[in-house]
Structure formats: structure tokens, C-alpha cells
Amino acid sequence: MTETDHTARDLRITVGRIARRIRQIYAIADSPGDITFTELAVLSRLDRMGPSTSAMLADSEQVTPQAIGTALGVLARRGLVVRAPDPADGRRVVTSLTEAGRQALGDRTQAVTEQVERVLDETLDSGERRRLAEVLPLLERIADRL
């Protein structure tokens, strides 16, 4: 195995563990009436991308159109998103984030971010936190290319 092979394997394992733990943190917070991880991913994507079709959301989240359709139905019933005909093509439906959806997204992500922040403060010293911050742009570049 080359150095790159080891790094790729270790990165895959470590990032996978972090991703699973963050998903678990979201799931622990889930209770009846709460936003599921998939619904939260849809809200987050709409917040970043702006209004979108369900096909674009399914593609960007790499899930089935049926999964997105289910999530959008729940979110619309709860008033977190609105659906309307696409002004450019009336045959398509565009989904947009509502102010209530933006607030729900902010509340949930803030709670999880605070938990991650607590772990960083308890686990890493200030120099290690700075080094981690310096690596984040590299991880972003990798994520953009995968």
C-alpha cells in the first residue's frame, strides 16, 4: 500500500465515523413531529441552492425521487416549504423554503453544531483546533470532487 492508499483508507473510515455520529445526533433529537435527517437535508439544500424542483433535490441529495417526494409532502404540510408552478416552465413544480422552514433548520443545526463544538472544546487544545480549521478547506475540495 502506498502512502496515498493509507491516507485514502484512513480518511474514508474517519470521515465515515464522524458522518454516522452526526446522523445519530440528529436521530437522537428526532421525536414525533420533529424533522427527520432527510427532511433536514432537503431544508438545508433549499437554503443553500434556493428554490428547486424535486428532481434537482433528489439528484443533489443522491436519493430516490420517491424519498424526496415523501419528504417534500411532509415539509409542505408542516408549512416549512411551499410548492408552486415554475415561472419558466409551468409543467414543473418548484419548492421554496418558508420562513418557518428557515427557522426550523436554524434551530436543529444550531443544536447539533453546539454539540460538535462542545466535543471539540473538550477533546482538542487550541493549537489542535487551529490545525483542524486549516484542514477544512482541503476537505471541502475533496468533497466537491467525490
C-alpha positions as CSV (number, residue, x, y, z in Angstrom):
1,M,0.0,0.0,0.0
2,T,1.2,3.5,-0.9
3,E,1.0,6.5,1.4
4,T,-1.9,7.8,-0.6
5,D,-3.7,4.4,-0.2
6,H,-3.3,4.6,3.6
7,T,-4.4,8.2,3.7
8,A,-7.5,7.5,1.5
9,R,-8.5,4.5,3.6
10,D,-8.0,6.3,6.9
11,L,-9.8,9.4,5.6
12,R,-12.8,7.3,4.4
13,I,-13.0,5.5,7.8
14,T,-12.7,8.6,9.9
15,V,-15.0,10.8,7.9
16,G,-17.5,7.9,7.8
17,R,-17.4,7.6,11.6
18,I,-17.9,11.3,12.0
19,A,-20.8,11.4,9.5
20,R,-22.5,8.4,11.2
21,R,-22.2,10.1,14.6
22,I,-23.6,13.3,13.4
23,R,-26.5,11.4,11.8
24,Q,-27.0,9.7,15.2
25,I,-27.1,13.0,17.0
26,Y,-29.8,14.2,14.6
27,A,-31.7,10.9,15.1
28,I,-31.5,11.2,18.9
29,A,-33.1,14.6,18.7
30,D,-35.9,13.1,16.5
31,S,-39.2,12.6,18.1
32,P,-42.7,12.5,16.7
33,G,-43.3,15.8,15.0
34,D,-39.5,16.6,14.7
35,I,-37.7,17.0,11.4
36,T,-36.0,13.8,10.1
37,F,-32.5,13.8,8.8
38,T,-33.7,13.6,5.2
39,E,-36.2,16.4,5.7
40,L,-33.4,18.5,7.3
41,A,-31.1,17.7,4.3
42,V,-33.8,19.0,2.0
43,L,-34.3,22.2,4.0
44,S,-30.6,22.7,4.1
45,R,-30.3,22.2,0.3
46,L,-33.1,24.7,-0.4
47,D,-31.5,27.2,2.0
48,R,-28.2,26.9,0.1
49,M,-29.5,26.5,-3.5
50,G,-32.7,28.4,-3.4
51,P,-36.0,27.2,-5.0
52,S,-35.6,23.9,-6.7
53,T,-37.5,21.1,-8.4
54,S,-37.9,17.7,-6.7
55,A,-35.8,16.1,-9.4
56,M,-32.9,18.6,-8.7
57,L,-33.2,17.9,-5.0
58,A,-33.2,14.1,-5.5
59,D,-30.2,14.4,-7.7
60,S,-28.2,16.7,-5.3
61,E,-29.1,14.6,-2.3
62,Q,-28.5,11.3,-4.2
63,V,-31.8,9.8,-3.1
64,T,-34.8,8.5,-5.0
65,P,-37.4,10.9,-6.3
66,Q,-39.9,9.0,-4.2
67,A,-37.9,9.7,-1.0
68,I,-37.7,13.4,-1.9
69,G,-41.4,13.5,-2.8
70,T,-42.3,12.0,0.6
71,A,-40.1,14.5,2.5
72,L,-41.4,17.4,0.5
73,G,-45.0,16.3,1.2
74,V,-44.4,16.3,5.0
75,L,-42.5,19.6,4.9
76,A,-45.2,21.3,2.9
77,R,-48.0,20.0,5.3
78,R,-46.0,21.5,8.2
79,G,-45.6,24.8,6.4
80,L,-41.8,24.5,6.1
81,V,-41.7,24.6,2.3
82,V,-44.1,25.9,-0.4
83,R,-44.6,24.5,-3.8
84,A,-45.6,26.5,-6.9
85,P,-45.5,26.2,-10.6
86,D,-42.1,27.1,-12.1
87,P,-42.5,30.5,-13.7
88,A,-40.1,29.5,-16.5
89,D,-41.9,26.2,-17.2
90,G,-45.4,25.8,-15.8
91,R,-45.3,22.0,-16.2
92,R,-42.7,21.8,-13.4
93,V,-43.2,22.5,-9.7
94,V,-40.6,24.5,-7.7
95,T,-40.2,24.1,-4.0
96,S,-39.1,27.0,-1.8
97,L,-38.1,27.3,1.8
98,T,-40.6,29.3,4.0
99,E,-39.5,31.5,7.0
100,A,-40.8,28.7,9.3
101,G,-38.6,26.2,7.4
102,R,-35.6,28.5,7.7
103,Q,-36.2,28.8,11.5
104,A,-36.6,25.0,11.9
105,L,-33.4,24.4,10.0
106,G,-31.6,27.0,12.1
107,D,-32.8,25.6,15.4
108,R,-31.8,22.0,14.6
109,T,-28.5,22.8,13.0
110,Q,-27.6,25.1,15.9
111,A,-28.3,22.3,18.5
112,V,-26.1,19.8,16.6
113,T,-23.4,22.4,16.0
114,E,-23.3,23.2,19.7
115,Q,-22.8,19.5,20.5
116,V,-19.9,19.3,18.0
117,E,-18.4,22.5,19.4
118,R,-18.6,21.0,22.9
119,V,-16.7,17.9,21.8
120,L,-14.0,20.0,20.0
121,D,-13.5,22.1,23.1
122,E,-13.3,19.1,25.4
123,T,-11.1,17.0,23.1
124,L,-8.7,19.3,21.4
125,D,-6.4,22.0,22.6
126,S,-6.4,25.4,20.9
127,G,-3.5,24.5,18.6
128,E,-5.3,21.3,17.5
129,R,-8.5,23.3,16.8
130,R,-6.5,25.7,14.7
131,R,-4.9,22.9,12.7
132,L,-8.3,21.3,12.2
133,A,-9.7,24.6,10.9
134,E,-6.7,24.9,8.5
135,V,-7.6,21.4,7.1
136,L,-11.3,22.1,6.4
137,P,-10.7,23.8,3.0
138,L,-8.8,20.7,1.9
139,L,-11.7,18.5,3.0
140,E,-14.1,20.8,1.1
141,R,-12.1,20.4,-2.1
142,I,-12.1,16.7,-1.7
143,A,-15.9,16.6,-1.0
144,D,-16.5,18.7,-4.1
145,R,-14.6,16.2,-6.3
146,L,-16.1,13.0,-4.9
